[in-house]
Amino acid sequence: MIRRGSACGKIILLGEHAVVYGFPAVAIPVRSLQTRAELSEGTAPLRITAPLIGLDAPMTNLPSGHPLAVCIRLTAETLGMAPPGGRLTITSDIPVASGMGSGAAVSTAIVRVLASAAGRNLPAAEISRIVFAVEQIHHGTPSGVDNTVIAHEMPIYFQPGEEPETLAVGAPMHLLIADSGVHSKTRIAVGGVRERRDADPARYDGLFRQIGGLAKEGRAHLESGNIPLLGKTMDRCHELLRAIEVTIPALDRLVEAARQAGAYGAKLSGAGLGGNIIALADPPLLPAVETALRESGAADVFRTDLEP
């Protein structure tokens, strides 16, 4: 029997990095990009095939701390079962190392397909808990945003230490996600910020506080449907992310190109040092903004929409 599970990508709208230090963030799902896990059940020991990372091997051959092995083990323990036999194939549309939650989406899809094989439907909070444990292997000190928004598949307001709040969008919202083509490791970006913060806590805590304030402000604009003001909030957030030294010239060029082409606002999204920027614009301007992004070096451009 073949079982299937899937999970969407995500982007952080506002609050990256500051959320690691206890301040809020707003994140939204990117449903147009999906990771898929397909389990062909069988009697042979489980074999994992993941073309994107060049993996095709029995689970028993993976190191015990390999993220995929850990995810399968934790899920099986939660379900009260042994890992199944057969072949687990993982494919994805979500770019790797781009701040779009590719690792969390893989883990979420695996949890869902194993739950399906067990005849169970795990609640989003339980899926998020398992995925967070795997995220700690990927990123060291993850914020918890990726696992939460991908497991819930809803826009969320995330305050560390509190239950995430799902958000209702007050007006149609149209975003372009531009891939800079520069791969970055979240662990490296987060670690660099931590080192600089340890060296100058007063300055960095002040910057984090401002970023957290913009996340609160942006939430209000998102829920009320004030898209132009949400764009301005994004612009201000990008400048603060520049101040904590996680942007690079390739990202700044894309942000400026989107603004010049008529976007309401634009900013990097995710850990920075590469990855993506996001641009908020009205539908009639989306083609012009996309053209400007591609002409300014975007390796690819994706669109995502949220409706009330």
Beta strands, then each sheet from edge to edge (+ up, - down):
strand 1: 2-14
strand 2: 25-41
strand 3: 47-50
strand 4: 55-58
strand 5: 86-92
strand 6: 156-158
strand 7: 165-166
strand 8: 173-179
strand 9: 265-269
strand 10: 276-280
strand 11: 300-306
sheet 1: 1+ 2- 5+ 3+ 4-
sheet 2: 1+ 2- 6+ 7-
sheet 3: 9+ 10- 8+ 11-
end
